[in-house]
Amino acid sequence: MTLLSIRNLNVSIGGTQVLHDVGFDIAPGEVVGVVGESGSGKSMTALSTMRLLPRGAAMTGRILLDGEDLGARTEPGMCALRGDRLGMVFQEPMTALNPLRTIGAQVAEVIARHRPGVDAEAEAAQALTRAGLPPAQFPLTRYPHDLSGGQRQRVVIATATALRPRLLIADEPTTALDVTTQARILDLLRGLAAEDGAGLMMITHDLAVVAGIADRIVIMKDGRVEEIGETTQLFRQMRRPYTRALFEASTHKPSRHGRAPGAPVAEIDDAIRDYPLPRRGIFAKREAFRAVDHVSLAVRSGENVGLVGESGCGKSTLSRALLALEPLQGGSVRITGRDFATGDPDIRRDGLSPADAARYPHEFSGGQRQRIAIARALVTAPKLVVLDEAVSALDVSVRARILDLLADLSERLSVSYLFISHDLHVVRAITDRVMVMQAGKIVEDGATEDIFANPQHPYTRQLLAATPDLEAALAAREARAEP
């Protein structure tokens, strides 16, 4: 039985063809991964299915949902379908959620629109509970900014699945999430699809993620379907050169010769950073949340250091304190031996080359924009560059090229990196030393290969266990398939 059938799908925007004869099927309860580089047509295929193409787009071909041709539906007819039989989870929850409305109201709105007469608030509470946000812990009156990134993504999932749609489309739903939150979100999506018998179209550039969740994979390139197959079979055989190139890029490790580290270029001693919490009453004592709790660290000349941990552990707060973008309540920061405080004009500088001055960011691809950001950070030949999730939103091929660039610049310019990322594969590829952060504290610190090969702290072991691994996912599939 076929739930979704896409046949000979062609899409042109402004006279430029962006999809060429795309076609594949999804069965009820099946998870199909759609994989490819940026610009390959993944998201355009999803938007075509939802009939949410940009103004000026022209579409031909057929998209059948339970045998019904969606192309024959009017826009009001599609509005009746979206949120009911079709649900979509977008990549960035803050762009999908209204910051001025409570999470309960936003989920209830979808229910009330399609099911007038039902208790929308009660149904919203049930949907949020299914998504892992029970109202007893996360009241319906909370706003999106009150939640973490993973929690906001659960609200988006609750909204998309509130009416148990026949087809759920997830477009890069875990790109910006740390590995443990990502694992929980993937389990949630897979569980909801199985529970409701829904089809799941999983769009991602992360081959390890798709290998763990998808039954079949569609590889796309330049708006065309390059290869389709059952997950294990496709990755083990890889008939097409492009599929092999994606596989190699996903496990790419830049060539690094390594250098003996020199004197410290950045030092943090006993850093404390508190954020005030809202008062619980007029006369209540103001409490504070400690984001950085007595942290000390050093990055030495020629050394690339990784800083990893879950969302909210204090990584980015620590990096902002290091760059004097936020004040500390305690401790000190020194750059090349000098005390560094907020507003110091002599150490933090930036600028752009004249050749780029006449162009705007939207004129560049994601990888090009990241190269410009790197050039901007390096233009004054700094001793230390802080990279906060610098490659998390890039597809595997672009990511591999950016990592090669960073490794080359580090070697040639003797620049040190503090590399903050939730992608532990990237951290392993680019760093000499890793620090693991949990609840505002550094819980483990050591040479990169030592940390990955023999983690000592339980939290480090938990992070490594949650990290998607392509070979491990394929081996697990093969083991399950054995009689």
N, C-alpha and C positions, 0 to 999 in steps of 0.2 A: 504493500500500500504506500502511495506517495502523498506526502503532506504538501510540500512545496516543489513546484517544477518550474525551472527557469529555462527557456528555450530561445536561442537566437537573439539574445538581448543585445541591442546596439543603442548607445547613447552618444549624442553630440551636444556640445555646449558652444554656442557662438560659432558654429560651423566646424569646430574641431571635434573629431570623433575620439571619445575617451573609453568606450567599451565596444568590443568587437565580438559579436556572436558568442556571448557568454552563455553557458548552459550547465546546469547540474541540478540534482534532486536532493531533497531531505525527507526522510521518513519520520513518522510519529515516534517520539522518544529517542531519535538519533541526534548525535552531536556531530556537526560538520564544521571543521576548521577551515577558514579561508585565509590563506597566508600569502604574503608577498611584500615587496618593498613599498615605500611611500610612492604614491602615484601609479601603483599597479592596477588600481580599479576596485580594491576591496570595499572601501566605504561607499563608492559610487554604486556598486552592486546592491549593497544594503539599502541605500537611499532610494534606489529604483524600486526595490521590493516594497518599501514603505510609501512609495509615490511622494517622496519629499525632495525631488530634484530641484536644483536652483533655477531661478527665472532664466528663460532663454534656452533651456535644455529640451532636446527632442529625443523621444524614445520609440524604438520599434522592437518587435519581438513579443513574446508571451511570458507572463508570470502568473502561474496558476496556484491558488491556495485552495486545497480540498476540491480541486477541479474547476474552481471559479476563476475566470480571467480577470485579474485585478485591473488590467488596462481598460476594461469596459466600465469600470466604476467612475462615477462623477466624484468631484472633490468632497461634497457632503457625504457621499457614500463611503469614501475612504476615511473621513473623519469618524464615521460610525464604526469602522473596522479597527482603526488604530486605538490601542489601549484595551480593546476588547478581544479580538482574535489575533491581533498583531501587537507585540510589545517590543520595545527597543531600549537597551541600556547603553548610554553614551559613555565616551571615554572620560570626560571630566565632569564629575557630578555638580560642581559649583556653577557650570554653565547650563546644566539641565534643571537645576532647582531655583526657585524664586527666593531670594534672600529675605524678602519682606513677609513671607508667609510661613506658618509653622509647618513642621513635617507632617503632622496629622492632617491639616487642611489640604496639603498638596496631594497626599494619597487619597483622601476622601473625595477630592474633586473629580478624579478619574472615575471612581465608583459611582458617584451621584450622576455624572453625565451619561453613563451607559446603563445604570440600573436605578432609575428613579423609583422612589418608594421604599427602597431598602434603607436600613440604618447604616449610612455611609461611614460614620465615625467608628462604629463597632467593627465593620468590615475592614476599615483602615488599620485598626488595632490588630486584627487578626493577620493582615498582610505583613505588617511590620514585625509581628512576632515570628512569622514564618521566615522572614529575612534576618532574624537574629537580633531584633531590636524590640524586646517586650516592653510595653508601656510602663510596667512597674519599675523598670530601670531607666527607660528613655521615654519620658512623658510625651504625649502627642503635642504638647504646647511648646516643645523646644524648636529652635530655629536652626537652619543648616550650619550657621557659624558656631553653634554650640557643640558641634560634633566633629570627630576626627575624619580624615579622608576616607578611611575604610567604612566608618559608620554612615557617612553621606552616600557612599556608593551603595550601601544596603538600602537606604531610603529610595534611591533610584530604582533598585531591583524590586523593592516592594511595590513601587508605583507601576512598574512595567508588568509585574506578575499578579497584581491585585485581583484581576478578573480571570486568571488562569488562561492566558492566550494559547492558541494553537501553535503559534510560532513565536519564538523569542530570539531577537537579534542582539548580540552583545558586541559592541564595537570597541575593541581595546579596553575592556572593563577593568583591567588590573595594572595598566601600564605605570601609574603613579603610586602604586601601593607597595609597602614593604613585603618581604617574602612570607611572613606568617599571616598577615592580613590577606595577601594574595591567595594563599592556600585555602583560607577559610571561604573567600569569595568564590573561588573555583568549585570547591565542594558544594557550596550553596547553589550555584547555577546548575551544576550537574544533578544535584538532588532534586531541585525544582522541576527540571526537565523530565527526570525519571518519575517523579511523583504525579505529575500532571499528564504524562504521555505527550509532552510538547516536543516539537522540533527545536533545536538550538543551533543557530548560525553563529559561530564564534570567530570573530575577526581579530587577528593578532599578528604581530611580527615576531613573536617569541616562539620559536620552534619547540623549546622544552615544555612550555605551557600547553601548546596544542597537542604534543605527543602524549601528554598525560590525561587529556580530557576528551579528545575527539575520536570518534569511530572511523570517520573518513576525512581526508584532507583534499582541499582544492588549492592548487598552487596557481597564482595569478602573476602575470608579467605584462606590462604595457597594455593593460586593458583587455588582455586575452587569458583564457584558461590554458595554462601551460601543461598541467598534469593533474590527474585525479586518481585517487586510490585509497584503499584501506590503509590506515595509519602505519602499521608495522611494515606492511608490504611496500608501501611507497618509500619509506625512509631506508629500508634495507636494499631496495633495488635501485631507486633514483635513476630512472631511465633518461631524464632530461638533464642537460648540463646546468641549466639554471637552478634546478632543485639541488644538485650537488654543490653549486656555488653558495646557495643559502645555507646548506648544512655546514659547509666549511666556515662560513662567516660567523655562524652562531657559536662556534667553538674557537674562534680566532684568538690567538694570543700574540701580541706584538713582540717583535724582537727587541730585547733589552739586554745590554751588556752588564749593567750594574756598576756602581761606583762606591768606593769607600766613603761613608758619610763623614762630613766635616763638622764644623761648629754649628750650634743651634741657630737657625734663622728665625724661628718662632718658638716662644715659650709661654705657657700658661701655668700660673701657680695658684692653686687653691681657689679656683674660680667659683663664684656663687652668683646665680641669676634667678631672682624671684619675680613672679608676676602676681599682682594683687587680684584676688577673687572678689566677685560682687558681694556686698554685704547681705547677710540673711535677714537683717532687720535694721531699723533706724539706729538702735543703740548697740547693735552687735559689733563685736570687735572685727576689724578687717583682717581676713586671713590671706595667705599668699600660697601660691603653687610654686614649688622649687623645681625649675626646669634644668638647672645645672647645679650639681651638689658637690662642692669641694673637689673640682676636677683639676688635675695637673697633667700636663703633657709637654712634649718638645718635638719639633720637627727639625732635623738637622740638614745642613747643606747637602744637596745631591740625593736626598732621601724622599721617596714617595710613600706617603702614609695613608692608609684607608681608615675611614671612620664609619662603622656600620651599626645598625640597630633598628628597631621598629619605629614607626611614626610616633612622634611625641616623646621619644627617649631623650631629646635634648641636643641632637647632632647639629641641626641648623642654628639653634640658639647659640651653641658654642662657637660655631663658625662666624656668626654675626658679631659676637663679642671679640673674637680674634681679629676681625676686620674693623673694630671700633665703630660698628654700626649700632651697637646697643651697649648701654652701661652695665657694669657689674656692681653687685652689692658687696662683693668681697673678692679678694684676690687681685692678681695683676696680670698684665699682658706685656711681653717684650718682643719687639721685632729687631733682629740683628743686634740684640743687647740693649736697645733703647726702650724705655717705658713708653707704652702706646695707649693713649686714651681717646675717647670719642672726640672727633673733630680735628685730630691732628692732620694738618694739611700737607705735611712733608713726606708721609709714607704712603698713603692711599691716593693713587692718581689713576686717571683713565683718559682715553682718547681714541679716535678713529683715523685711519689713513685718509689722505685727501682723495684717493681714487674711489673710495666708498662713500664719500660725503654726499654725492648727488643722488644716491640710490636709497630706496626705502626698504625696511625689513621684509615687507610682503613680496618684494621682487625676487627674493631668494628662497631656495628650498630649505627644509629643516636642517639638513646637513651643512648647507652653506651658511645659514644663520648661526649655527653653532661654531663654525670656523671663524666667522666675524667676531663672535663673542670671545673666542680664544685669542684672536689677534688683538682685540681691544684690551684684554687683560695683560697681554705680554708686551704691548707697544713700548712701555717704559722700562723693559728688562727688569721685572721684579725678581726678588729672591724667592718668594713664596706665592703660589697661586692656589686659591681655595676653589675647588670644583664641587658644587652642590647639585647632585643628580644631573651631571652634565650630559649624559648620554641616555638617560632613561626613556625618553620619548622617541628615540631614533630606531629605525629598523636595523636589522642585523648587519646588512652590508654597509650602510652609512656608519653604524657604530664601529665596525671593524676599521674603517678608514680613519675615523676620528681618534680611535685608540692608537693607531699607528702614528698619527700626527702628534699626539701628546707624548708618546714615548720618544719620538725623534726630537721634539723640542726640548724635552727634559735632558736628553743626552747632549744636544748641541749647545744649549744655553745654560746648562747646570742649574736649572730651576727646580725647586722642590714643590711637590703637590701635597695638599691635604685633600684627599679624594673621598667625598661623602656620597654614599650610594646604598640603595637597598638591593642592588644587583650584585650578589656575591661573586658571580663568575667574572664580572668586569673588575671588581676589586682584586680578585686573585691574579688577573692578567696584568694589571698596571702598577701594583704596589709592592713595596719591599717589606712593609710592616703594617699590621692591622691592629686597630683598637676597637673593641666591642663596647658599646654603650647601652646601658639599661637604666631607666628611671633616673636619669641625670648623673649617673656614675659610670666611670670606666671599669668594667668588670673583668676584662681580659686584654692583654697587650703582648704582642709577640711578633716574630718573623712570620710573614704571610703564609709560607708553606707549612710552618709548624702549627699555626692556628688551624689551617684547613685539614691537615693530616691528623692532628692530635689535639682537638679542642679540650680545654680543661674545665671551663665553666659550664654548668648545665644550660644556661641561656645561649651560649655560643653553639652548643650541640643542637639546641632547639632551632636556631636560625639555619644552621647547615642542613638539618633534616627537612626543613620546609622549603628549601631552595629547589626549584624545578631543575631536573637534570635529564637531558635528552636521552642519553644512553640508558640511564636507570629506568626511565619511563618505558622505553622500547623493550628492555629486558623484562620488566614487570608484565607487559602485555604478552610477551611470548610465553612467560611462565603460566599466566592465566589461561592461555590457549592450549597448553599441553593437556592431553587426556589424563 
